[in-house]
């Protein structure tokens, strides 16, 4: 197995929480409704937020859009961390997800990264 395939695996593992929670947002899953209420967010925006999360997750997995997806995912999860910090919640998963997405991206694009860094 080559490094690019490992990168795709890590990318999928990183994108899966975004994709899964995006689906839960769109379906107004009771757990998500409870969490959004706890974080003082408007419930009327859940479908749009869910679709945006799904789009970001998909963008991270498509090679041509993966850089944009990784940057958007990092921003999205940064906002989630800020929301959880505001109400004194834990944010371990929100920290792990972008790290995995960036590691997956780096492994998938290792040759391009080496060229950019002249290594």
OpenMM code with the backbone's topology and positions (N, CA, C; nanometers):
from openmm import Vec3, app, unit

residues = "UNK UNK UNK UNK UNK UNK UNK UNK UNK UNK UNK UNK UNK UNK UNK UNK UNK UNK UNK UNK UNK UNK UNK UNK UNK UNK UNK UNK UNK UNK UNK UNK UNK UNK UNK UNK UNK UNK UNK UNK UNK UNK UNK UNK UNK UNK UNK UNK UNK UNK UNK UNK UNK UNK UNK UNK UNK UNK UNK UNK UNK UNK UNK UNK UNK UNK UNK UNK UNK UNK UNK UNK UNK UNK UNK UNK UNK UNK UNK UNK UNK UNK UNK UNK UNK UNK UNK UNK UNK UNK UNK UNK UNK UNK UNK UNK UNK UNK UNK UNK UNK UNK UNK UNK UNK UNK UNK UNK UNK UNK UNK UNK UNK UNK UNK UNK UNK UNK UNK".split()
positions = [
    Vec3(0.0849, -0.1174, 0.0000),
    Vec3(0.0000, 0.0000, 0.0000),
    Vec3(0.0897, 0.1240, 0.0000),
    Vec3(0.0588, 0.2182, -0.0895),
    Vec3(0.1433, 0.3371, -0.0964),
    Vec3(0.0923, 0.4471, -0.0039),
    Vec3(0.1737, 0.5497, 0.0081),
    Vec3(0.1435, 0.6573, 0.1026),
    Vec3(0.0180, 0.7347, 0.0641),
    Vec3(-0.0089, 0.7447, -0.0663),
    Vec3(-0.1288, 0.8167, -0.1108),
    Vec3(-0.2559, 0.7455, -0.0654),
    Vec3(-0.2571, 0.6135, -0.0706),
    Vec3(-0.3738, 0.5374, -0.0261),
    Vec3(-0.3939, 0.5520, 0.1246),
    Vec3(-0.2854, 0.5531, 0.1987),
    Vec3(-0.2948, 0.5769, 0.3432),
    Vec3(-0.3532, 0.7164, 0.3678),
    Vec3(-0.3081, 0.8133, 0.2875),
    Vec3(-0.3606, 0.9494, 0.2978),
    Vec3(-0.5099, 0.9552, 0.2723),
    Vec3(-0.5574, 0.8796, 0.1713),
    Vec3(-0.7018, 0.8769, 0.1457),
    Vec3(-0.7765, 0.8171, 0.2646),
    Vec3(-0.7195, 0.7126, 0.3242),
    Vec3(-0.7829, 0.6516, 0.4408),
    Vec3(-0.7931, 0.7482, 0.5574),
    Vec3(-0.6843, 0.8202, 0.5838),
    Vec3(-0.6843, 0.9173, 0.6927),
    Vec3(-0.7814, 1.0319, 0.6611),
    Vec3(-0.7858, 1.0734, 0.5344),
    Vec3(-0.8787, 1.1801, 0.4936),
    Vec3(-1.0237, 1.1387, 0.5148),
    Vec3(-1.0545, 1.0151, 0.4793),
    Vec3(-1.1913, 0.9656, 0.4984),
    Vec3(-1.2250, 0.9624, 0.6471),
    Vec3(-1.1316, 0.9149, 0.7282),
    Vec3(-1.1550, 0.9124, 0.8732),
    Vec3(-1.1755, 1.0530, 0.9285),
    Vec3(-1.1054, 1.1514, 0.8737),
    Vec3(-1.1223, 1.2889, 0.9190),
    Vec3(-1.2508, 1.3520, 0.8688),
    Vec3(-1.2911, 1.3175, 0.7457),
    Vec3(-1.4116, 1.3767, 0.6867),
    Vec3(-1.5397, 1.3103, 0.7378),
    Vec3(-1.5299, 1.1872, 0.7834),
    Vec3(-1.6485, 1.1134, 0.8256),
    Vec3(-1.7279, 1.1832, 0.9368),
    Vec3(-1.6626, 1.2365, 1.0418),
    Vec3(-1.7416, 1.3068, 1.1444),
    Vec3(-1.8165, 1.4289, 1.0886),
    Vec3(-1.7539, 1.5011, 0.9959),
    Vec3(-1.8228, 1.6147, 0.9342),
    Vec3(-1.9418, 1.5671, 0.8523),
    Vec3(-1.9198, 1.4634, 0.7742),
    Vec3(-2.0269, 1.4097, 0.6905),
    Vec3(-2.1408, 1.3555, 0.7762),
    Vec3(-2.1070, 1.2772, 0.8768),
    Vec3(-2.2090, 1.2183, 0.9639),
    Vec3(-2.2893, 1.3223, 1.0389),
    Vec3(-2.2203, 1.4210, 1.0954),
    Vec3(-2.2945, 1.5238, 1.1684),
    Vec3(-2.3722, 1.6130, 1.0725),
    Vec3(-2.3211, 1.6300, 0.9508),
    Vec3(-2.3959, 1.7061, 0.8514),
    Vec3(-2.5289, 1.6404, 0.8185),
    Vec3(-2.5266, 1.5082, 0.8043),
    Vec3(-2.6507, 1.4341, 0.7798),
    Vec3(-2.7434, 1.4473, 0.9001),
    Vec3(-2.6868, 1.4368, 1.0207),
    Vec3(-2.7687, 1.4494, 1.1417),
    Vec3(-2.8297, 1.5892, 1.1531),
    Vec3(-2.7547, 1.6910, 1.1127),
    Vec3(-2.8074, 1.8275, 1.1129),
    Vec3(-2.9245, 1.8387, 1.0163),
    Vec3(-2.9081, 1.7846, 0.8961),
    Vec3(-3.0145, 1.7973, 0.7947),
    Vec3(-3.1400, 1.7233, 0.8357),
    Vec3(-3.1247, 1.6155, 0.9079),
    Vec3(-3.2403, 1.5362, 0.9511),
    Vec3(-3.2953, 1.5818, 1.0864),
    Vec3(-3.2384, 1.6869, 1.1431),
    Vec3(-3.2792, 1.7383, 1.2743),
    Vec3(-3.2801, 1.6271, 1.3808),
    Vec3(-3.1710, 1.5529, 1.3864),
    Vec3(-3.1579, 1.4466, 1.4858),
    Vec3(-3.1701, 1.5073, 1.6264),
    Vec3(-3.2439, 1.4409, 1.7157),
    Vec3(-3.2666, 1.4961, 1.8507),
    Vec3(-3.1387, 1.5316, 1.9270),
    Vec3(-3.0332, 1.4533, 1.9117),
    Vec3(-2.9075, 1.4834, 1.9804),
    Vec3(-2.8493, 1.6154, 1.9313),
    Vec3(-2.8563, 1.6365, 1.8010),
    Vec3(-2.8031, 1.7601, 1.7438),
    Vec3(-2.8886, 1.8787, 1.7873),
    Vec3(-3.0193, 1.8599, 1.7880),
    Vec3(-3.1093, 1.9669, 1.8341),
    Vec3(-3.0748, 2.0041, 1.9783),
    Vec3(-3.0540, 1.9043, 2.0624),
    Vec3(-3.0182, 1.9288, 2.2024),
    Vec3(-2.8853, 2.0031, 2.2136),
    Vec3(-2.7862, 1.9585, 2.1348),
    Vec3(-2.6548, 2.0232, 2.1388),
    Vec3(-2.6607, 2.1665, 2.0884),
    Vec3(-2.7358, 2.1906, 1.9811),
    Vec3(-2.7474, 2.3254, 1.9261),
    Vec3(-2.8185, 2.4180, 2.0255),
    Vec3(-2.9172, 2.3655, 2.0943),
    Vec3(-2.9875, 2.4437, 2.1961),
    Vec3(-2.8923, 2.4774, 2.3104),
    Vec3(-2.8134, 2.3781, 2.3516),
    Vec3(-2.7151, 2.3983, 2.4588),
    Vec3(-2.6139, 2.5065, 2.4206),
    Vec3(-2.5777, 2.5124, 2.2916),
    Vec3(-2.4806, 2.6106, 2.2444),
    Vec3(-2.5442, 2.7444, 2.2071),
    Vec3(-2.6776, 2.7551, 2.2274),
    Vec3(-2.7532, 2.8775, 2.1987),
    Vec3(-2.7528, 2.9162, 2.0514),
    Vec3(-2.7633, 2.8177, 1.9623),
    Vec3(-2.7735, 2.8439, 1.8194),
    Vec3(-2.9186, 2.8342, 1.7744),
    Vec3(-2.9511, 2.9070, 1.6689),
    Vec3(-3.0853, 2.9036, 1.6108),
    Vec3(-3.1094, 2.7688, 1.5445),
    Vec3(-3.2198, 2.7047, 1.5756),
    Vec3(-3.2502, 2.5740, 1.5171),
    Vec3(-3.2985, 2.5849, 1.3730),
    Vec3(-3.3443, 2.7012, 1.3316),
    Vec3(-3.3927, 2.7196, 1.1963),
    Vec3(-3.2835, 2.7097, 1.0906),
    Vec3(-3.1592, 2.7185, 1.1316),
    Vec3(-3.0468, 2.7134, 1.0376),
    Vec3(-2.9841, 2.5747, 1.0254),
    Vec3(-3.0405, 2.4771, 1.0941),
    Vec3(-2.9767, 2.3457, 1.1001),
    Vec3(-2.9636, 2.2789, 0.9639),
    Vec3(-3.0653, 2.2860, 0.8799),
    Vec3(-3.0586, 2.2205, 0.7494),
    Vec3(-2.9470, 2.2820, 0.6637),
    Vec3(-2.9395, 2.4135, 0.6623),
    Vec3(-2.8354, 2.4819, 0.5841),
    Vec3(-2.6962, 2.4488, 0.6387),
    Vec3(-2.6842, 2.4471, 0.7708),
    Vec3(-2.5551, 2.4109, 0.8309),
    Vec3(-2.5166, 2.2672, 0.7973),
    Vec3(-2.6142, 2.1774, 0.8013),
    Vec3(-2.5884, 2.0377, 0.7686),
    Vec3(-2.5424, 2.0211, 0.6248),
    Vec3(-2.6085, 2.0897, 0.5333),
    Vec3(-2.5694, 2.0811, 0.3921),
    Vec3(-2.4302, 2.1403, 0.3706),
    Vec3(-2.3992, 2.2471, 0.4416),
    Vec3(-2.2653, 2.3062, 0.4311),
    Vec3(-2.1595, 2.2099, 0.4837),
    Vec3(-2.1884, 2.1425, 0.5945),
    Vec3(-2.0930, 2.0451, 0.6496),
    Vec3(-2.0697, 1.9297, 0.5521),
    Vec3(-2.1768, 1.8825, 0.4905),
    Vec3(-2.1651, 1.7741, 0.3926),
    Vec3(-2.0803, 1.8204, 0.2749),
    Vec3(-2.1048, 1.9426, 0.2265),
    Vec3(-2.0279, 1.9963, 0.1139),
    Vec3(-1.8794, 2.0077, 0.1488),
    Vec3(-1.8491, 2.0568, 0.2678),
    Vec3(-1.7095, 2.0703, 0.3105),
    Vec3(-1.6428, 1.9328, 0.3174),
    Vec3(-1.7126, 1.8347, 0.3738),
    Vec3(-1.6566, 1.6997, 0.3833),
    Vec3(-1.6271, 1.6432, 0.2455),
    Vec3(-1.7195, 1.6631, 0.1514),
    Vec3(-1.6987, 1.6122, 0.0155),
    Vec3(-1.5833, 1.6847, -0.0525),
    Vec3(-1.5754, 1.8167, -0.0343),
    Vec3(-1.4657, 1.8926, -0.0946),
    Vec3(-1.3295, 1.8441, -0.0473),
    Vec3(-1.3192, 1.8005, 0.0788),
    Vec3(-1.1901, 1.7526, 0.1302),
    Vec3(-1.1471, 1.6222, 0.0647),
    Vec3(-1.2428, 1.5464, 0.0133),
    Vec3(-1.2115, 1.4147, -0.0427),
    Vec3(-1.1861, 1.4167, -0.1932),
    Vec3(-1.2312, 1.5192, -0.2631),
    Vec3(-1.2102, 1.5284, -0.4075),
    Vec3(-1.0722, 1.5889, -0.4315),
    Vec3(-0.9846, 1.5185, -0.5038),
    Vec3(-0.8475, 1.5681, -0.5212),
    Vec3(-0.8381, 1.7124, -0.5728),
    Vec3(-0.9202, 1.7497, -0.6686),
    Vec3(-0.9110, 1.8839, -0.7275),
    Vec3(-0.9553, 1.9940, -0.6310),
    Vec3(-1.0363, 1.9610, -0.5337),
    Vec3(-1.0884, 2.0623, -0.4405),
    Vec3(-1.0423, 2.0381, -0.2969),
    Vec3(-0.9516, 1.9439, -0.2787),
    Vec3(-0.9156, 1.9043, -0.1421),
    Vec3(-0.8523, 2.0168, -0.0618),
    Vec3(-0.7710, 2.1017, -0.1242),
    Vec3(-0.7094, 2.2102, -0.0478),
    Vec3(-0.8151, 2.3070, 0.0044),
    Vec3(-0.9077, 2.3465, -0.0823),
    Vec3(-1.0162, 2.4352, -0.0411),
    Vec3(-1.0981, 2.3681, 0.0688),
    Vec3(-1.1276, 2.2392, 0.0520),
    Vec3(-1.2041, 2.1653, 0.1517),
    Vec3(-1.1345, 2.1589, 0.2857),
    Vec3(-1.0034, 2.1371, 0.2839),
    Vec3(-0.9269, 2.1281, 0.4084),
    Vec3(-0.9262, 2.2629, 0.4807),
    Vec3(-0.9100, 2.3704, 0.4050),
    Vec3(-0.9114, 2.5041, 0.4665),
    Vec3(-1.0500, 2.5340, 0.5246),
    Vec3(-1.1555, 2.5037, 0.4479),
    Vec3(-1.2916, 2.5261, 0.4977),
    Vec3(-1.3214, 2.4398, 0.6204),
    Vec3(-1.2770, 2.3143, 0.6182),
    Vec3(-1.2996, 2.2252, 0.7328),
    Vec3(-1.2286, 2.2784, 0.8567),
    Vec3(-1.1079, 2.3302, 0.8384),
    Vec3(-1.0334, 2.3859, 0.9511),
    Vec3(-1.1072, 2.5057, 1.0099),
    Vec3(-1.1571, 2.5927, 0.9241),
    Vec3(-1.2341, 2.7080, 0.9715),
    Vec3(-1.3620, 2.6667, 1.0402),
    Vec3(-1.4298, 2.5695, 0.9810),
    Vec3(-1.5567, 2.5221, 1.0381),
    Vec3(-1.5343, 2.4663, 1.1786),
    Vec3(-1.4346, 2.3812, 1.1905),
    Vec3(-1.4091, 2.3171, 1.3191),
    Vec3(-1.3543, 2.4188, 1.4203),
    Vec3(-1.2815, 2.5187, 1.3720),
    Vec3(-1.2368, 2.6263, 1.4611),
    Vec3(-1.3549, 2.6982, 1.5225),
    Vec3(-1.4589, 2.7213, 1.4414),
    Vec3(-1.5806, 2.7823, 1.4936),
    Vec3(-1.6497, 2.6932, 1.5950),
    Vec3(-1.6482, 2.5643, 1.5677),
    Vec3(-1.7087, 2.4689, 1.6617),
    Vec3(-1.6334, 2.4678, 1.7941),
    Vec3(-1.5018, 2.4739, 1.7875),
    Vec3(-1.4217, 2.4785, 1.9103),
    Vec3(-1.4554, 2.6044, 1.9894),
    Vec3(-1.4655, 2.7169, 1.9194),
    Vec3(-1.4992, 2.8423, 1.9873),
    Vec3(-1.6361, 2.8332, 2.0548),
    Vec3(-1.7333, 2.7727, 1.9855),
    Vec3(-1.8675, 2.7588, 2.0432),
    Vec3(-1.8642, 2.6716, 2.1684),
    Vec3(-1.7868, 2.5640, 2.1642),
    Vec3(-1.7784, 2.4754, 2.2805),
    Vec3(-1.7011, 2.5407, 2.3954),
    Vec3(-1.5982, 2.6161, 2.3634),
    Vec3(-1.5248, 2.6881, 2.4684),
    Vec3(-1.6148, 2.7877, 2.5407),
    Vec3(-1.7019, 2.8524, 2.4638),
    Vec3(-1.7912, 2.9548, 2.5198),
    Vec3(-1.8809, 2.8990, 2.6289),
    Vec3(-1.9230, 2.7714, 2.6151),
    Vec3(-2.0108, 2.7113, 2.7158),
    Vec3(-1.9373, 2.6098, 2.8034),
    Vec3(-1.8042, 2.6125, 2.7975),
    Vec3(-1.7193, 2.5282, 2.8820),
    Vec3(-1.7389, 2.3792, 2.8566),
    Vec3(-1.7584, 2.3408, 2.7295),
    Vec3(-1.7671, 2.1994, 2.6905),
    Vec3(-1.6300, 2.1488, 2.6490),
    Vec3(-1.6175, 2.0171, 2.6435),
    Vec3(-1.4965, 1.9552, 2.5909),
    Vec3(-1.4990, 1.9643, 2.4384),
    Vec3(-1.3802, 1.9637, 2.3766),
    Vec3(-1.3723, 1.9765, 2.2316),
    Vec3(-1.2614, 1.8896, 2.1730),
    Vec3(-1.2479, 1.7688, 2.2252),
    Vec3(-1.1423, 1.6781, 2.1809),
    Vec3(-1.1639, 1.6363, 2.0351),
    Vec3(-1.2844, 1.5921, 2.0009),
    Vec3(-1.3133, 1.5481, 1.8643),
    Vec3(-1.2905, 1.6628, 1.7667),
    Vec3(-1.3328, 1.7835, 1.8038),
    Vec3(-1.3171, 1.8989, 1.7169),
    Vec3(-1.1700, 1.9337, 1.6945),
    Vec3(-1.0840, 1.8901, 1.7834),
    Vec3(-0.9404, 1.9121, 1.7665),
    Vec3(-0.8788, 1.8040, 1.6792),
    Vec3(-0.9244, 1.6813, 1.6952),
    Vec3(-0.8679, 1.5691, 1.6206),
    Vec3(-0.9060, 1.5737, 1.4732),
    Vec3(-1.0295, 1.6129, 1.4416),
    Vec3(-1.0790, 1.6100, 1.3032),
    Vec3(-0.9906, 1.6910, 1.2079),
    Vec3(-0.9620, 1.8194, 1.2337),
    Vec3(-0.8797, 1.8913, 1.1360),
    Vec3(-0.7360, 1.8396, 1.1278),
    Vec3(-0.6849, 1.7876, 1.2389),
    Vec3(-0.5503, 1.7302, 1.2358),
    Vec3(-0.5480, 1.6112, 1.1402),
    Vec3(-0.6488, 1.5250, 1.1506),
    Vec3(-0.6558, 1.4092, 1.0612),
    Vec3(-0.6742, 1.4526, 0.9159),
    Vec3(-0.7578, 1.5528, 0.8946),
    Vec3(-0.7817, 1.6006, 0.7583),
    Vec3(-0.6526, 1.6565, 0.6982),
    Vec3(-0.5770, 1.7332, 0.7756),
    Vec3(-0.4516, 1.7884, 0.7241),
    Vec3(-0.3458, 1.6801, 0.7031),
    Vec3(-0.3368, 1.5831, 0.7927),
    Vec3(-0.2411, 1.4737, 0.7733),
    Vec3(-0.2775, 1.3953, 0.6485),
    Vec3(-0.4055, 1.3649, 0.6316),
    Vec3(-0.4498, 1.2949, 0.5113),
    Vec3(-0.4172, 1.3731, 0.3858),
    Vec3(-0.4423, 1.5038, 0.3883),
    Vec3(-0.4114, 1.5893, 0.2736),
    Vec3(-0.2617, 1.5842, 0.2424),
    Vec3(-0.1789, 1.5976, 0.3451),
    Vec3(-0.0335, 1.5974, 0.3252),
    Vec3(0.0142, 1.4643, 0.2674),
    Vec3(-0.0415, 1.3534, 0.3149),
    Vec3(-0.0015, 1.2227, 0.2625),
    Vec3(-0.0494, 1.2029, 0.1184),
    Vec3(-0.1695, 1.2511, 0.0885),
    Vec3(-0.2237, 1.2373, -0.0470),
    Vec3(-0.1479, 1.3219, -0.1471),
    Vec3(-0.0932, 1.4327, -0.1016),
    Vec3(-0.0239, 1.5261, -0.1908),
    Vec3(0.1234, 1.5382, -0.1537),
    Vec3(0.1835, 1.4284, -0.1119),
    Vec3(0.3219, 1.4303, -0.0637),
    Vec3(0.4194, 1.4781, -0.1710),
    Vec3(0.4021, 1.4335, -0.2951),
    Vec3(0.4939, 1.4747, -0.4016),
    Vec3(0.4868, 1.6249, -0.4263),
    Vec3(0.3647, 1.6781, -0.4346),
    Vec3(0.3490, 1.8218, -0.4558),
    Vec3(0.4061, 1.9014, -0.3392),
    Vec3(0.3874, 1.8494, -0.2177),
    Vec3(0.4383, 1.9179, -0.0984),
    Vec3(0.5904, 1.9211, -0.1017),
    Vec3(0.6528, 1.8098, -0.1411),
    Vec3(0.7999, 1.8057, -0.1508),
    Vec3(0.8496, 1.9079, -0.2523),
    Vec3(0.7807, 1.9179, -0.3661),
    Vec3(0.8208, 2.0145, -0.4696),
    Vec3(0.8081, 2.1576, -0.4174),
    Vec3(0.6988, 2.1858, -0.3497),
    Vec3(0.6785, 2.3211, -0.2954),
    Vec3(0.7849, 2.3572, -0.1925),
    Vec3(0.8223, 2.2587, -0.1130),
    Vec3(0.9205, 2.2837, -0.0059),
    Vec3(1.0641, 2.2630, -0.0519),
    Vec3(1.0824, 2.2210, -0.1784),
    Vec3(1.2152, 2.1921, -0.2351),
    Vec3(1.2918, 2.0905, -0.1525),
    Vec3(1.2246, 1.9849, -0.1099),
    Vec3(1.2894, 1.8812, -0.0286),
    Vec3(1.3279, 1.7658, -0.1173),
] * unit.nanometer
topology = app.Topology()
chain = topology.addChain("A")
for resn in residues:
    res = topology.addResidue(resn, chain)
    for name in ("N", "CA", "C"):
        topology.addAtom(name, app.Element.getBySymbol(name[0]), res)
